[in-house]
Amino acid sequence: MEKKIEKVFIDEGFGFKVRLLNVPMVKVRGQWTPNINYSELAEVVLHALAHKPSRLTGAEIHFLRQHFGMTLQAFAERFCVSHPAVLKWEKAGTKPTAMNWATEKDIRLSILARLGADAKLVAALYTGLEREARRTSFPVEVDATLVAA
């Protein structure tokens, strides 16, 4: 089996672009494919979304809701909004949702809580989010050596 390392690989399997760095690749049936554990990658992406230095996009909200197995109604109830609001966010696609910043902070902190992060990490994220509230869009970026299969 042929193998190589791809310095940069753009993966769109989560519904939005994730820029993977140093990706171990294998050739399968003539096609180069990442040789990574996608379950572990999903967890790394969740952490990256919680700490992302720009506003969340509709596709990222959709991924979060589905990853945590929540219906539109359940997600809306959890974050004290209407389910049409969640639908509107998700329809934003690759653009920022324009949701209330307090709601977005709650969603980001909820990600870490669901991942079992300790209180110090959650507090540090909250402090960091207060400083980063108005940054422009950045893609999610992950070092794939963290999730190599």
C-alpha positions in Angstrom: 0.0 0.0 0.0 1.4 3.4 -1.0 1.7 6.1 1.6 2.6 9.7 1.8 2.2 12.8 3.9 0.1 15.7 2.5 1.2 19.0 4.0 -2.3 20.5 3.5 -5.5 18.7 2.8 -9.0 20.3 2.7 -11.7 18.0 4.1 -15.3 18.8 3.7 -16.8 15.7 5.3 -18.3 17.6 8.2 -20.3 20.0 5.9 -17.7 22.8 6.0 -14.0 23.0 5.2 -11.5 21.8 7.7 -7.9 22.5 6.7 -5.8 19.4 7.8 -2.1 19.8 8.1 0.5 17.0 7.8 -2.1 14.4 6.7 -1.0 10.7 6.4 -2.4 9.5 3.1 -2.9 6.1 1.6 -3.7 5.1 -1.9 -6.9 3.0 -2.1 -8.1 1.8 -5.4 -6.0 4.4 -7.2 -7.2 7.3 -5.0 -5.3 9.1 -2.3 -7.3 9.3 0.9 -6.5 10.5 4.4 -5.5 7.7 6.8 -7.0 9.3 9.9 -9.6 8.3 12.5 -12.6 10.5 11.7 -14.2 9.9 15.1 -11.1 11.4 16.8 -11.0 14.2 14.1 -14.6 15.1 15.0 -13.6 15.6 18.6 -10.6 17.7 17.6 -12.9 19.8 15.3 -15.3 20.3 18.2 -12.5 21.7 20.3 -11.4 23.9 17.3 -14.9 25.2 16.9 -15.2 26.1 20.6 -11.9 28.1 20.3 -12.4 29.4 16.7 -11.3 33.1 16.6 -14.3 34.1 14.4 -18.0 33.7 14.5 -19.6 30.3 13.9 -21.1 29.6 10.5 -24.5 27.9 9.7 -22.7 24.7 8.5 -20.8 24.6 11.8 -24.0 25.0 13.8 -25.6 22.2 11.8 -22.6 19.9 12.4 -22.7 20.7 16.2 -26.5 20.0 16.4 -26.2 16.8 14.5 -23.0 15.6 16.2 -24.8 15.9 19.6 -27.9 14.2 18.3 -30.2 17.1 18.8 -33.4 18.0 16.9 -34.0 21.6 15.8 -36.5 21.9 18.7 -34.1 20.4 21.3 -31.2 22.6 20.2 -33.5 25.6 20.3 -34.8 24.8 23.8 -31.2 24.2 25.1 -30.1 27.7 23.9 -33.4 29.5 24.7 -34.3 30.4 21.1 -37.0 29.4 18.6 -36.4 26.4 16.3 -37.0 28.8 13.3 -34.0 30.8 14.6 -31.8 27.6 14.6 -33.1 26.8 11.1 -32.2 30.4 10.0 -28.7 29.9 11.4 -28.1 26.6 9.6 -29.4 28.1 6.3 -26.5 30.6 6.5 -24.3 27.8 5.2 -20.7 28.9 5.1 -21.5 32.4 6.3 -21.5 33.5 9.9 -24.9 33.1 11.5 -25.3 36.6 13.0 -26.8 35.1 16.1 -26.7 37.0 19.4 -23.1 36.9 20.7 -24.3 35.7 24.1 -26.0 32.7 22.5 -22.9 31.9 20.5 -20.7 32.0 23.7 -23.2 29.7 25.4 -23.0 27.2 22.4 -19.2 27.3 22.5 -19.0 26.8 26.3 -21.6 23.9 25.9 -19.3 22.2 23.4 -16.5 22.0 26.1 -18.9 21.0 28.8 -20.2 18.1 26.6 -16.6 17.1 25.9 -15.9 16.9 29.6 -13.5 19.8 29.8 -12.4 20.9 33.2 -13.6 24.2 34.8 -10.2 26.0 34.2 -10.4 25.3 30.4 -14.0 26.5 30.2 -13.1 29.7 32.2 -10.1 30.3 29.9 -12.3 29.9 26.8 -14.9 32.3 28.2 -12.2 35.0 28.9 -10.7 34.5 25.4 -14.1 34.7 23.8 -14.7 38.1 25.4 -11.5 39.4 23.7 -12.2 37.8 20.3 -15.9 38.7 19.9 -15.6 40.7 16.7 -12.9 38.9 14.6 -13.5 38.0 10.9 -14.0 34.5 9.5 -11.2 31.9 9.7 -11.3 28.3 8.5 -11.1 25.5 11.0 -7.5 24.2 11.0 -6.3 20.9 12.5 -2.9 19.1 12.6 -3.9 15.7 11.3 -1.0 14.0 13.1 -3.2 14.3 16.2 -5.8 11.9 14.6 -3.7 9.6 12.4 -5.2 6.1 12.2 
